[in-house]
Amino acid sequence: MHILQSHWFRIPMIAICSVVVATGCIIERGELRGPGYARLEPNNYCPGDTLTASVDFLGTDVCPPDASCASFFPVVSLSSTPAAFPPQSITNYTGSVSFTAPDAEQVSVLFNPDRDSVLIPTAEVRPEGRVFAQRESLDQTRVATRIAMVNRELIHGGMCAGSTPVNSSQPLPGLPQFSPNLRLTDLCNVNSVAVVVTLSGGPDGTTFTQTMSPGQCMNAMPGVPASVENARVVEVRPVSPAPGTRCDSTGTMDNNVPPPPLRTLARMQCR
């Protein structure tokens, strides 16, 4: 089907380019970085989540106000399997459709543009005409999967912050890959040394700090507040500095021996 679309749309698009831009146009091919123009988020959803299927042919570009951008808009048809929303279309370089996740193990969304490539006017104008970016717009299918629980080992790399040895904080699984409705149900110290863990990043702004022995998990510890389930960031440091660690306050990297990485195991469930 797209072989025919490519033939029928290539000539009209060039003709429109010539008519809209009286001085002509220059077409330069350039693809979007990352996954392309089609997205379905979150990739892993909880029951009842709102999913968003979106298209974005612009990336970091902006269609200039002096160009007839609408003349070059693609029409992207969207449909889902199983049918989670009525088939819809987006006539623009960007747009989205939001819908409730179906009661299914996974849902796929088909993105079906009406052409094989999209022309985007840029702000650059040369003597021979305006420069247009040409981007591929073939059919794309994006799939999201239902989850119930996530076990994620977090690696807290060691580094020197001036003269202070530190281990990096790590985010807990969240958007766009995972549902925002995942909640932290347990955090375990999987190191061979005792550590101090700080949880933060929840919507209420609270933090919680706990010392944990090797192999210890929070859900078995008394006094852990229920609010930690909303945490989004895990910080960790050893109770005692690792032997041989050395951080030079002068910033001379050759003298630095950063601390070894630490690990925590986060368990999260849909709530």
Secondary structure, DSSP 8 states (H G I E B T S, - for coil): -HHHHHHHHHHHHHHHHHHHSTT-EEEEE---STT-SEEEE-SEE-TT-EEEEEEES-TT----TTS-GGGG--EEEEEEES--S--EEEESSEEEEEEE--SSSEEEEEEEESSSEEEEEEEEEETTEEEEEEEE---EEEEEEE-SEEEEEEEE-EEEETTEEEE--EE-S-TTTB-TTEEEEEEEE-SSS-EEEEEE--TT---EEEEE-TT-BGGGSTT--GGGGG--EEEEEESS--TT-B--TT--GGG-B----EEEEEEEEE-
